[in-house]
Amino acid sequence: MTSILLYVGIVFFAAAIAGYFYASKLRGENTSRLKKAEKAALTKKSKGINLFSNLSLVVSLVLVGVYFIQLSASKYSVEKLNYKADIQVTTDKDYGRDHTDDPVKYELKIPTSGAHSPHDLKFGFYKDKPAYEKLVHNLEHGDVIVYYKKDASAELKDKLEVLSHYRRAGSGILAVPSEDIPAGDEVVVTAWTKTMELKAYDEAKAGTFIYQFLNHGPEVIPPEVRQGGGTM
């Protein structure tokens, strides 16, 4: 179905190009040697074909755009992360979800609930750690946060950057550096009141965690409202 959009878009694009060429040809034929009525008829015809070409071009661009959007969504479908790996997940205490503009002293070094900023963050890969107050807000909306060490290898950072493109409805992934990762761990993956520590990054375990907990926060926002995060 997705490929049909591309093919139809190409057809409309070809029709637009052919229309522009024909309209140009008609304008070339519209010379002073023609009678007034003939010139008017050619001008009207040329304008009509040009309008058709403009509309065809717009339709082709929309169809091709939708094709690439759907292609990207398919590429980063969370269904592909359902590795069904055996994962050890800690269910943390729920410390509430009040909003505050004040700094918060969290009970957990890497918090998974609690009072937080009224502002959340965009999904994606971060080179610097944002405030936990904002990150906790993301968890409230069902996002998953993957914490890595600042001195992580370039290979691991590349993998997490790819992982940060995955979405489910109005929720997404954030990859964030943290100095609070426990000694002996390479990565910590969190959702609302959920923590998984990994001594070494494991794609199957990280994917399984995301598949199970993404978009399962206490406050789910529709995707048309929360596109890419950072909207609340």
N, C-alpha and C positions, 0 to 999 in steps of 0.2 A: 504493500500500500504506500509506504514512504517513497519508494522509487518512482511510483506513478506521478507523484507531485513533481519530481525532477523532469520526467519526460514531458509532461504537459507544459511545464514552465518553459522548456526548450522550444516546444511547438509555438507557444505564444511569442517567445522572443524572436523566433524565425519569422513569424507573421508580422511582427513589428518592423523588423529590418526590411522585409519585402515591401511593406506598406510605405516606409520612408523612401525607399528607392523609387517606387511607382509615383508617389506624390512629387518627388523631385523631377521625375521625367515629365509629368503633366505640367509642372511649372515651366519647364524648358520649352514645352510646346506652346505655351501661352504667350505668343508674340504679337506685335502690333499689326501683323498682317491679317489677324483674325477679326471677325466682326465682333461688335460689342457684346451681343448675346452669346456668342461662342466663348468669348473670353470670360464672361460671367459664369457660364456653365463649367468651364474648366477650373476656374478659381474655386467654385463651390465644391466640385468633385475633389479637388486637391485638398481642401480644408477638411472634408469629411474623411478622406483616407488618412490624413495626418492625425486627426482625432482618434480614429480607430487604432492607428499605430501607437499613439501615446497610451491609450487604455491597455493595449496588448502588452506594452513594455511594463506598465505598472503591475499587471496581473502576473507576468512572468517573474518579476522581481519578488513579489509576495510569495508565489509558489516555491521558488527556489530558496527563499529565506526560511519558509516553514519547513522545507525539506531538511535544511542544514540544522535547524533547531531540533527537529525530531531525531535526526541522526545523532546529534550530540547527546540528547536525552537518553537515547538507546545505548550509546557507548558507555554512559555512566549510570546505568540502571542499577539500583541497589540489589535487584534480584541476582545480579552476577556475583554478589558478595556472599551469597548463601552457601558457604563452604561446609556448614554443619560441623565445624570443628568443636572439639571438646574444650570449653573455656571455663576458667575459674573466675567468677565475678563476685565481688563483695557488695552486698546491699547495705548502704550506709544509712545512718539515721537521717530522717527528714527534719531539717532545721527551719522549715518554713520558707515562705517566698514573698515577704514584704518588700516594698520598694523604698529605697532611701538614697539620698544624694550624699550621705556621709560615708566615710571609710568604714569598712566592716572587719571585725576581728573574727575570722572563721575558726571553727573547732577543728576542722581538717586542714592539713597543709595544702592539699589540693581539694578545694571544696566542691561538693556536688549538689548542694542545696543551701538555703539560707537567704537572709535579706540581701538584696542586690540593687544595682543601679537600675533606674527606669529605662536605660538605653542599652541595646544589645549591639552586636558586631556583625559585620559582613562575614559570610562564609569564606573559606580560603586558607592559604598557607601564610603564616605570619613569621617574620624574622625576629620580631621583638614581642615580648609578652605584654598583652594588654592587661588592664586591671582585672583581678578576679571578680570584682563586683559586676563588671560587664559580662564576663564569661559565664558566670552563674545565671545571668539572665538568658543567655543563649541556651543553656541546659534546660531552663524552664520551658522553652519553646520546642523542646524535643531534639535539639542539636546534639551532636556527638563531638567531643573535643579530644584530640590526640595530642598528648604532651610529649615533647622530645627534648633531649639535652641540647644546649646551645652549641656544643662542640660535636654534635652528631656528624656522621660521615655524609659526604655529598650524595652518596647512593641512597641512604635512608631518607634524606631530605627530598630527593627526587621522587621517591615512592610515596611519601606523605603528601607531596604537592599534587600528585595524580589523585590520591585518595580524597583530597579536599574538594574535588569536583563532583563527587557523588551527592545526589539529592533524593529526598522522598517527600513528596507533597511540599509543605512549607518549611521543611527542616533540611539542614545540611551539615557539613563537616568543617571543623576548624582544626588546623594543625598549628600548635603553639609551643614555643620553647619555654622551659621552666627550670628554675634552679631548685625546685622542691621535689623533683623525682627522687624516690628513695635510692640509696646506695645499692648497687647491684642490679638495678633495673635500667633498661634502655628506654622504655616507652611506658606511659600510663594512659589508658583510654577511659574516658568518663562519659556518662550520661546522667540524667537526673537521678540522684541517690545510688548510682552504680559506678563501681571502679574496677578496672582490670589492670593489674600490673604485669608487665612482660619483661623478663630478664633479657630477652633478645626479641627484636621485632619479628612478628610472625604474621604474614599477610592473611593467612587463613583465619587465624584467631581474631585479628583486628576486623576483618571483613565480617565474620560471624557476629561479633559484638555489634557492629554497626547495623547489620541486618536485623538483629533482634531488638535493638533499643532506639534506633533512629525514628523520630517523629512520635515518641511515646512520652513526651513531657507532660506535666500537669496542665499546661496551657497551649493548646494546639492552634496555630494561626493558619487560615486558608492560604494556599500557595499564591493566589492572585493578589493577596494583600502583602505577603511576606516573600517577595522575590529576592533571593540572595542574602536575606538577613539584613540586619542593620536598619530596620524599619520601625522599631517600636521604641 
